[in-house]
Amino acid sequence: MEEQRDAMFAGAHINVSEDRAVLHMALREHRDATLTVDGQDVIADVHHVLDRMGTFTDRIRSGDCAEQPVSRSEPS
């Protein structure tokens, strides 16, 4: 069990059905942390998306986008 936990925190591909890392902890890491998986800093990617989500929800709460259609954007 400890080996599997350590592999998860190291970004190993432990999701065998999808052959990818299981990165649940990336959502809770501090913005200045780093976790590189397959050559990509996933913490920076996660916080980029969290920032966009925060901006969007702030606009909803303020009424700024109440009548504007929501468009889907491709990840950058």
Gaussian input, Z-matrix of N, CA and C with variables (Angstrom, degrees):
# hf/3-21g

backbone

0 1
 N
 C     1     B1
 C     2     B2     1     A1
 N     3     B3     2     A2     1     D1
 C     4     B4     3     A3     2     D2
 C     5     B5     4     A4     3     D3
 N     6     B6     5     A5     4     D4
 C     7     B7     6     A6     5     D5
 C     8     B8     7     A7     6     D6
 N     9     B9     8     A8     7     D7
 C    10    B10     9     A9     8     D8
 C    11    B11    10    A10     9     D9
 N    12    B12    11    A11    10    D10
 C    13    B13    12    A12    11    D11
 C    14    B14    13    A13    12    D12
 N    15    B15    14    A14    13    D13
 C    16    B16    15    A15    14    D14
 C    17    B17    16    A16    15    D15
 N    18    B18    17    A17    16    D16
 C    19    B19    18    A18    17    D17
 C    20    B20    19    A19    18    D18
 N    21    B21    20    A20    19    D19
 C    22    B22    21    A21    20    D20
 C    23    B23    22    A22    21    D21
 N    24    B24    23    A23    22    D22
 C    25    B25    24    A24    23    D23
 C    26    B26    25    A25    24    D24
 N    27    B27    26    A26    25    D25
 C    28    B28    27    A27    26    D26
 C    29    B29    28    A28    27    D27
 N    30    B30    29    A29    28    D28
 C    31    B31    30    A30    29    D29
 C    32    B32    31    A31    30    D30
 N    33    B33    32    A32    31    D31
 C    34    B34    33    A33    32    D32
 C    35    B35    34    A34    33    D33
 N    36    B36    35    A35    34    D34
 C    37    B37    36    A36    35    D35
 C    38    B38    37    A37    36    D36
 N    39    B39    38    A38    37    D37
 C    40    B40    39    A39    38    D38
 C    41    B41    40    A40    39    D39
 N    42    B42    41    A41    40    D40
 C    43    B43    42    A42    41    D41
 C    44    B44    43    A43    42    D42
 N    45    B45    44    A44    43    D43
 C    46    B46    45    A45    44    D44
 C    47    B47    46    A46    45    D45
 N    48    B48    47    A47    46    D46
 C    49    B49    48    A48    47    D47
 C    50    B50    49    A49    48    D48
 N    51    B51    50    A50    49    D49
 C    52    B52    51    A51    50    D50
 C    53    B53    52    A52    51    D51
 N    54    B54    53    A53    52    D52
 C    55    B55    54    A54    53    D53
 C    56    B56    55    A55    54    D54
 N    57    B57    56    A56    55    D55
 C    58    B58    57    A57    56    D56
 C    59    B59    58    A58    57    D57
 N    60    B60    59    A59    58    D58
 C    61    B61    60    A60    59    D59
 C    62    B62    61    A61    60    D60
 N    63    B63    62    A62    61    D61
 C    64    B64    63    A63    62    D62
 C    65    B65    64    A64    63    D63
 N    66    B66    65    A65    64    D64
 C    67    B67    66    A66    65    D65
 C    68    B68    67    A67    66    D66
 N    69    B69    68    A68    67    D67
 C    70    B70    69    A69    68    D68
 C    71    B71    70    A70    69    D69
 N    72    B72    71    A71    70    D70
 C    73    B73    72    A72    71    D71
 C    74    B74    73    A73    72    D72
 N    75    B75    74    A74    73    D73
 C    76    B76    75    A75    74    D74
 C    77    B77    76    A76    75    D75
 N    78    B78    77    A77    76    D76
 C    79    B79    78    A78    77    D77
 C    80    B80    79    A79    78    D78
 N    81    B81    80    A80    79    D79
 C    82    B82    81    A81    80    D80
 C    83    B83    82    A82    81    D81
 N    84    B84    83    A83    82    D82
 C    85    B85    84    A84    83    D83
 C    86    B86    85    A85    84    D84
 N    87    B87    86    A86    85    D85
 C    88    B88    87    A87    86    D86
 C    89    B89    88    A88    87    D87
 N    90    B90    89    A89    88    D88
 C    91    B91    90    A90    89    D89
 C    92    B92    91    A91    90    D90
 N    93    B93    92    A92    91    D91
 C    94    B94    93    A93    92    D92
 C    95    B95    94    A94    93    D93
 N    96    B96    95    A95    94    D94
 C    97    B97    96    A96    95    D95
 C    98    B98    97    A97    96    D96
 N    99    B99    98    A98    97    D97
 C   100   B100    99    A99    98    D98
 C   101   B101   100   A100    99    D99
 N   102   B102   101   A101   100   D100
 C   103   B103   102   A102   101   D101
 C   104   B104   103   A103   102   D102
 N   105   B105   104   A104   103   D103
 C   106   B106   105   A105   104   D104
 C   107   B107   106   A106   105   D105
 N   108   B108   107   A107   106   D106
 C   109   B109   108   A108   107   D107
 C   110   B110   109   A109   108   D108
 N   111   B111   110   A110   109   D109
 C   112   B112   111   A111   110   D110
 C   113   B113   112   A112   111   D111
 N   114   B114   113   A113   112   D112
 C   115   B115   114   A114   113   D113
 C   116   B116   115   A115   114   D114
 N   117   B117   116   A116   115   D115
 C   118   B118   117   A117   116   D116
 C   119   B119   118   A118   117   D117
 N   120   B120   119   A119   118   D118
 C   121   B121   120   A120   119   D119
 C   122   B122   121   A121   120   D120
 N   123   B123   122   A122   121   D121
 C   124   B124   123   A123   122   D122
 C   125   B125   124   A124   123   D123
 N   126   B126   125   A125   124   D124
 C   127   B127   126   A126   125   D125
 C   128   B128   127   A127   126   D126
 N   129   B129   128   A128   127   D127
 C   130   B130   129   A129   128   D128
 C   131   B131   130   A130   129   D129
 N   132   B132   131   A131   130   D130
 C   133   B133   132   A132   131   D131
 C   134   B134   133   A133   132   D132
 N   135   B135   134   A134   133   D133
 C   136   B136   135   A135   134   D134
 C   137   B137   136   A136   135   D135
 N   138   B138   137   A137   136   D136
 C   139   B139   138   A138   137   D137
 C   140   B140   139   A139   138   D138
 N   141   B141   140   A140   139   D139
 C   142   B142   141   A141   140   D140
 C   143   B143   142   A142   141   D141
 N   144   B144   143   A143   142   D142
 C   145   B145   144   A144   143   D143
 C   146   B146   145   A145   144   D144
 N   147   B147   146   A146   145   D145
 C   148   B148   147   A147   146   D146
 C   149   B149   148   A148   147   D147
 N   150   B150   149   A149   148   D148
 C   151   B151   150   A150   149   D149
 C   152   B152   151   A151   150   D150
 N   153   B153   152   A152   151   D151
 C   154   B154   153   A153   152   D152
 C   155   B155   154   A154   153   D153
 N   156   B156   155   A155   154   D154
 C   157   B157   156   A156   155   D155
 C   158   B158   157   A157   156   D156
 N   159   B159   158   A158   157   D157
 C   160   B160   159   A159   158   D158
 C   161   B161   160   A160   159   D159
 N   162   B162   161   A161   160   D160
 C   163   B163   162   A162   161   D161
 C   164   B164   163   A163   162   D162
 N   165   B165   164   A164   163   D163
 C   166   B166   165   A165   164   D164
 C   167   B167   166   A166   165   D165
 N   168   B168   167   A167   166   D166
 C   169   B169   168   A168   167   D167
 C   170   B170   169   A169   168   D168
 N   171   B171   170   A170   169   D169
 C   172   B172   171   A171   170   D170
 C   173   B173   172   A172   171   D171
 N   174   B174   173   A173   172   D172
 C   175   B175   174   A174   173   D173
 C   176   B176   175   A175   174   D174
 N   177   B177   176   A176   175   D175
 C   178   B178   177   A177   176   D176
 C   179   B179   178   A178   177   D177
 N   180   B180   179   A179   178   D178
 C   181   B181   180   A180   179   D179
 C   182   B182   181   A181   180   D180
 N   183   B183   182   A182   181   D181
 C   184   B184   183   A183   182   D182
 C   185   B185   184   A184   183   D183
 N   186   B186   185   A185   184   D184
 C   187   B187   186   A186   185   D185
 C   188   B188   187   A187   186   D186
 N   189   B189   188   A188   187   D187
 C   190   B190   189   A189   188   D188
 C   191   B191   190   A190   189   D189
 N   192   B192   191   A191   190   D190
 C   193   B193   192   A192   191   D191
 C   194   B194   193   A193   192   D192
 N   195   B195   194   A194   193   D193
 C   196   B196   195   A195   194   D194
 C   197   B197   196   A196   195   D195
 N   198   B198   197   A197   196   D196
 C   199   B199   198   A198   197   D197
 C   200   B200   199   A199   198   D198
 N   201   B201   200   A200   199   D199
 C   202   B202   201   A201   200   D200
 C   203   B203   202   A202   201   D201
 N   204   B204   203   A203   202   D202
 C   205   B205   204   A204   203   D203
 C   206   B206   205   A205   204   D204
 N   207   B207   206   A206   205   D205
 C   208   B208   207   A207   206   D206
 C   209   B209   208   A208   207   D207
 N   210   B210   209   A209   208   D208
 C   211   B211   210   A210   209   D209
 C   212   B212   211   A211   210   D210
 N   213   B213   212   A212   211   D211
 C   214   B214   213   A213   212   D212
 C   215   B215   214   A214   213   D213
 N   216   B216   215   A215   214   D214
 C   217   B217   216   A216   215   D215
 C   218   B218   217   A217   216   D216
 N   219   B219   218   A218   217   D217
 C   220   B220   219   A219   218   D218
 C   221   B221   220   A220   219   D219
 N   222   B222   221   A221   220   D220
 C   223   B223   222   A222   221   D221
 C   224   B224   223   A223   222   D222
 N   225   B225   224   A224   223   D223
 C   226   B226   225   A225   224   D224
 C   227   B227   226   A226   225   D225

   B1=1.4466
   B2=1.5307
   B3=1.3238
   B4=1.4558
   B5=1.5253
   B6=1.3274
   B7=1.4674
   B8=1.5274
   B9=1.3223
   B10=1.4637
   B11=1.5249
   B12=1.3251
   B13=1.4564
   B14=1.5226
   B15=1.3179
   B16=1.4588
   B17=1.5230
   B18=1.3203
   B19=1.4660
   B20=1.5267
   B21=1.3320
   B22=1.4630
   B23=1.5274
   B24=1.3320
   B25=1.4620
   B26=1.5253
   B27=1.3111
   B28=1.4621
   B29=1.5224
   B30=1.3453
   B31=1.4617
   B32=1.5124
   B33=1.3208
   B34=1.4694
   B35=1.5307
   B36=1.2951
   B37=1.4662
   B38=1.5291
   B39=1.3232
   B40=1.4678
   B41=1.5176
   B42=1.3293
   B43=1.4591
   B44=1.5244
   B45=1.3207
   B46=1.4602
   B47=1.5246
   B48=1.3225
   B49=1.4582
   B50=1.5336
   B51=1.3361
   B52=1.4656
   B53=1.5258
   B54=1.3170
   B55=1.4664
   B56=1.5233
   B57=1.3256
   B58=1.4594
   B59=1.5259
   B60=1.3280
   B61=1.4652
   B62=1.5262
   B63=1.3136
   B64=1.4604
   B65=1.5211
   B66=1.3160
   B67=1.4547
   B68=1.5219
   B69=1.3202
   B70=1.4589
   B71=1.5227
   B72=1.3103
   B73=1.4587
   B74=1.5166
   B75=1.3267
   B76=1.4643
   B77=1.5285
   B78=1.3175
   B79=1.4628
   B80=1.5232
   B81=1.3196
   B82=1.4653
   B83=1.5233
   B84=1.3129
   B85=1.4699
   B86=1.5199
   B87=1.3097
   B88=1.4533
   B89=1.5271
   B90=1.2951
   B91=1.4645
   B92=1.5321
   B93=1.3293
   B94=1.4609
   B95=1.5314
   B96=1.3226
   B97=1.4668
   B98=1.5296
   B99=1.2974
   B100=1.4576
   B101=1.5168
   B102=1.2896
   B103=1.4629
   B104=1.5154
   B105=1.3011
   B106=1.4529
   B107=1.5212
   B108=1.3238
   B109=1.4530
   B110=1.5227
   B111=1.2980
   B112=1.4699
   B113=1.5265
   B114=1.3358
   B115=1.4566
   B116=1.5177
   B117=1.3281
   B118=1.4661
   B119=1.5181
   B120=1.3458
   B121=1.4647
   B122=1.5229
   B123=1.3242
   B124=1.4644
   B125=1.5225
   B126=1.3310
   B127=1.4656
   B128=1.5270
   B129=1.3230
   B130=1.4674
   B131=1.5318
   B132=1.3142
   B133=1.4683
   B134=1.5258
   B135=1.3265
   B136=1.4687
   B137=1.5227
   B138=1.3244
   B139=1.4602
   B140=1.5293
   B141=1.3079
   B142=1.4690
   B143=1.5339
   B144=1.3103
   B145=1.4681
   B146=1.5277
   B147=1.3292
   B148=1.4702
   B149=1.5265
   B150=1.3316
   B151=1.4654
   B152=1.5227
   B153=1.3225
   B154=1.4701
   B155=1.5237
   B156=1.3322
   B157=1.4685
   B158=1.5237
   B159=1.3201
   B160=1.4590
   B161=1.5169
   B162=1.3218
   B163=1.4633
   B164=1.5220
   B165=1.3207
   B166=1.4675
   B167=1.5280
   B168=1.3336
   B169=1.4660
   B170=1.5278
   B171=1.3385
   B172=1.4686
   B173=1.5261
   B174=1.3305
   B175=1.4670
   B176=1.5268
   B177=1.3073
   B178=1.4684
   B179=1.5214
   B180=1.3363
   B181=1.4693
   B182=1.5221
   B183=1.3212
   B184=1.4644
   B185=1.5215
   B186=1.3347
   B187=1.4595
   B188=1.5107
   B189=1.3086
   B190=1.4582
   B191=1.5286
   B192=1.3024
   B193=1.4682
   B194=1.5236
   B195=1.3183
   B196=1.4616
   B197=1.5202
   B198=1.3329
   B199=1.4550
   B200=1.5206
   B201=1.3025
   B202=1.4538
   B203=1.5149
   B204=1.3332
   B205=1.4638
   B206=1.5275
   B207=1.2973
   B208=1.4569
   B209=1.5126
   B210=1.3226
   B211=1.4540
   B212=1.5085
   B213=1.3054
   B214=1.4614
   B215=1.5075
   B216=1.2948
   B217=1.4612
   B218=1.5143
   B219=1.2941
   B220=1.4491
   B221=1.5183
   B222=1.3269
   B223=1.4636
   B224=1.5170
   B225=1.3207
   B226=1.4573
   B227=1.5020
   A1=110.69
   A2=117.51
   A3=120.38
   A4=111.26
   A5=116.50
   A6=120.11
   A7=110.66
   A8=117.02
   A9=120.67
   A10=111.06
   A11=116.48
   A12=120.34
   A13=111.09
   A14=115.71
   A15=120.28
   A16=111.15
   A17=117.14
   A18=121.20
   A19=110.33
   A20=117.23
   A21=120.81
   A22=110.38
   A23=116.69
   A24=120.11
   A25=112.34
   A26=117.34
   A27=121.21
   A28=112.51
   A29=117.02
   A30=120.09
   A31=113.82
   A32=116.77
   A33=120.24
   A34=110.15
   A35=116.07
   A36=121.93
   A37=109.10
   A38=116.50
   A39=119.81
   A40=112.58
   A41=117.91
   A42=120.73
   A43=105.71
   A44=115.93
   A45=120.32
   A46=112.87
   A47=118.45
   A48=119.73
   A49=112.06
   A50=116.84
   A51=121.05
   A52=112.45
   A53=116.79
   A54=123.32
   A55=111.64
   A56=114.84
   A57=119.66
   A58=109.29
   A59=113.77
   A60=119.38
   A61=110.01
   A62=115.31
   A63=122.52
   A64=105.64
   A65=116.85
   A66=120.06
   A67=113.41
   A68=116.87
   A69=120.60
   A70=111.63
   A71=116.42
   A72=120.01
   A73=112.31
   A74=118.30
   A75=121.07
   A76=111.05
   A77=117.84
   A78=121.32
   A79=112.51
   A80=116.53
   A81=120.45
   A82=113.45
   A83=116.89
   A84=119.84
   A85=110.64
   A86=115.60
   A87=121.53
   A88=109.76
   A89=115.30
   A90=122.53
   A91=112.48
   A92=116.75
   A93=119.45
   A94=113.42
   A95=117.31
   A96=120.93
   A97=109.46
   A98=116.05
   A99=120.24
   A100=109.25
   A101=115.08
   A102=122.43
   A103=105.90
   A104=115.76
   A105=120.82
   A106=109.34
   A107=115.37
   A108=121.96
   A109=107.13
   A110=115.49
   A111=121.43
   A112=111.16
   A113=116.91
   A114=121.91
   A115=115.37
   A116=118.42
   A117=122.68
   A118=110.17
   A119=116.80
   A120=121.09
   A121=108.53
   A122=116.67
   A123=120.28
   A124=112.52
   A125=118.33
   A126=119.99
   A127=109.68
   A128=116.93
   A129=120.18
   A130=110.19
   A131=117.37
   A132=120.96
   A133=111.06
   A134=116.63
   A135=121.15
   A136=110.11
   A137=117.53
   A138=119.73
   A139=111.93
   A140=117.35
   A141=119.69
   A142=109.64
   A143=116.88
   A144=121.02
   A145=110.56
   A146=117.89
   A147=120.15
   A148=111.23
   A149=117.25
   A150=120.53
   A151=111.13
   A152=116.52
   A153=120.30
   A154=110.91
   A155=116.58
   A156=120.30
   A157=110.30
   A158=117.05
   A159=121.22
   A160=111.95
   A161=116.92
   A162=121.31
   A163=110.55
   A164=115.55
   A165=120.47
   A166=111.20
   A167=117.25
   A168=119.02
   A169=111.45
   A170=117.37
   A171=119.85
   A172=110.48
   A173=117.17
   A174=121.31
   A175=110.54
   A176=117.39
   A177=120.07
   A178=109.97
   A179=116.36
   A180=120.24
   A181=112.60
   A182=116.26
   A183=119.74
   A184=112.02
   A185=117.72
   A186=121.72
   A187=112.98
   A188=117.09
   A189=122.05
   A190=113.46
   A191=117.58
   A192=118.62
   A193=111.69
   A194=116.24
   A195=120.74
   A196=113.10
   A197=118.05
   A198=119.77
   A199=112.89
   A200=117.40
   A201=120.56
   A202=109.34
   A203=116.78
   A204=118.35
   A205=110.27
   A206=115.45
   A207=120.75
   A208=108.16
   A209=116.57
   A210=119.74
   A211=108.67
   A212=115.88
   A213=121.23
   A214=108.12
   A215=115.97
   A216=119.48
   A217=108.87
   A218=114.67
   A219=120.37
   A220=108.65
   A221=117.17
   A222=119.40
   A223=110.61
   A224=115.24
   A225=118.54
   A226=111.34
   D1=-42.49
   D2=-179.22
   D3=-63.69
   D4=-37.48
   D5=179.13
   D6=-63.54
   D7=-40.91
   D8=178.52
   D9=-65.81
   D10=-41.20
   D11=177.32
   D12=-61.62
   D13=-46.52
   D14=179.67
   D15=-62.62
   D16=-38.90
   D17=178.28
   D18=-64.77
   D19=-38.51
   D20=178.15
   D21=-62.56
   D22=-47.92
   D23=-178.94
   D24=-67.69
   D25=-22.50
   D26=178.75
   D27=-85.59
   D28=-7.13
   D29=179.55
   D30=84.44
   D31=19.38
   D32=178.22
   D33=-68.11
   D34=154.95
   D35=178.99
   D36=-78.55
   D37=82.28
   D38=-178.34
   D39=-98.43
   D40=-8.09
   D41=173.25
   D42=-82.65
   D43=94.20
   D44=-171.67
   D45=-71.52
   D46=-27.73
   D47=-178.88
   D48=-72.98
   D49=-26.34
   D50=-179.68
   D51=-116.06
   D52=-0.09
   D53=-178.59
   D54=47.52
   D55=57.03
   D56=178.88
   D57=-147.21
   D58=168.18
   D59=178.16
   D60=-73.73
   D61=153.71
   D62=174.46
   D63=-105.97
   D64=109.56
   D65=-168.16
   D66=-118.21
   D67=43.86
   D68=-179.87
   D69=-57.17
   D70=-35.69
   D71=-176.50
   D72=-71.80
   D73=-17.03
   D74=179.82
   D75=-63.82
   D76=-27.94
   D77=178.52
   D78=-68.15
   D79=-22.81
   D80=-175.15
   D81=-106.19
   D82=-3.38
   D83=-178.79
   D84=-72.41
   D85=151.45
   D86=175.53
   D87=-67.02
   D88=152.12
   D89=-178.30
   D90=-56.18
   D91=-33.16
   D92=-176.76
   D93=-88.22
   D94=0.60
   D95=176.92
   D96=-75.96
   D97=162.52
   D98=174.80
   D99=-131.25
   D100=143.83
   D101=173.11
   D102=-147.87
   D103=108.19
   D104=-177.39
   D105=-98.01
   D106=124.82
   D107=177.56
   D108=-128.33
   D109=124.52
   D110=-179.22
   D111=53.51
   D112=38.46
   D113=176.71
   D114=80.63
   D115=5.14
   D116=-177.61
   D117=-118.67
   D118=132.83
   D119=176.27
   D120=-77.85
   D121=99.67
   D122=-174.48
   D123=-73.94
   D124=-24.52
   D125=178.52
   D126=-65.10
   D127=-43.49
   D128=177.36
   D129=-61.32
   D130=-41.47
   D131=178.68
   D132=-63.08
   D133=-44.95
   D134=-179.51
   D135=-60.87
   D136=-46.12
   D137=-177.63
   D138=-70.11
   D139=-28.42
   D140=173.86
   D141=-61.99
   D142=-45.90
   D143=179.53
   D144=-68.80
   D145=-41.77
   D146=177.98
   D147=-60.64
   D148=-39.33
   D149=177.37
   D150=-62.88
   D151=-44.07
   D152=178.73
   D153=-63.20
   D154=-40.35
   D155=177.82
   D156=-63.31
   D157=-41.99
   D158=179.28
   D159=-62.61
   D160=-43.36
   D161=177.78
   D162=-61.36
   D163=-44.06
   D164=-179.74
   D165=-63.22
   D166=-46.72
   D167=-178.25
   D168=-68.71
   D169=-32.74
   D170=174.77
   D171=-62.59
   D172=-40.77
   D173=179.02
   D174=-65.81
   D175=-38.49
   D176=177.94
   D177=-63.94
   D178=-48.20
   D179=-178.34
   D180=-62.61
   D181=-34.24
   D182=-178.40
   D183=-80.90
   D184=-11.42
   D185=-177.07
   D186=83.76
   D187=4.21
   D188=-176.88
   D189=-64.47
   D190=-28.17
   D191=-178.59
   D192=-124.66
   D193=27.68
   D194=-176.13
   D195=-60.57
   D196=-36.51
   D197=-176.65
   D198=-111.37
   D199=9.10
   D200=178.66
   D201=-92.66
   D202=139.18
   D203=176.87
   D204=-67.03
   D205=145.98
   D206=177.85
   D207=-87.63
   D208=128.03
   D209=178.75
   D210=-110.44
   D211=147.61
   D212=177.89
   D213=-92.85
   D214=131.62
   D215=178.25
   D216=-112.82
   D217=149.57
   D218=177.71
   D219=-75.25
   D220=147.04
   D221=177.87
   D222=-62.51
   D223=143.73
   D224=-179.74
   D225=-91.69

